[in-house]
């Protein structure tokens, strides 16, 4: 039996910012030049520790700072 933990801050912040801007995960993946799978894994918390390169691409695509994703 596995215990589910709350989504990491990055996942929660990414989802909030993305939805506020009305951008789909698929659109974000294209804007950030990342695979859809990468975006889904970061936002769902499957990958709670994405690389700085991935975070930078996502932040640029959303026109926010990396700190907005990790705070």
BELWO-V155037 format. One record per pair of residues at least 12 apart in sequence whose C-alpha atoms are under 8 Angstrom apart, sorted by the first residue. I is the first residue (numbers start at 1). J is the second residue. If there is no record, write none. Layout:
# BELWO-V155037
[[I,J] [I,J]]
This chain:
# BELWO-V155037
[[7,44] [7,45] [8,45] [8,48] [9,69] [9,70] [9,71] [10,42] [10,43] [10,45] [10,48] [10,69] [10,70] [10,71] [11,42] [11,43] [11,44] [11,45] [11,48] [12,43] [13,68] [13,69] [13,70] [14,43] [14,69] [15,43] [17,62] [18,62] [21,62] [25,39] [25,40] [28,58] [28,61] [28,62] [29,58] [31,61] [32,57] [32,58] [32,60] [32,61] [33,57] [34,54] [34,57] [55,69]]
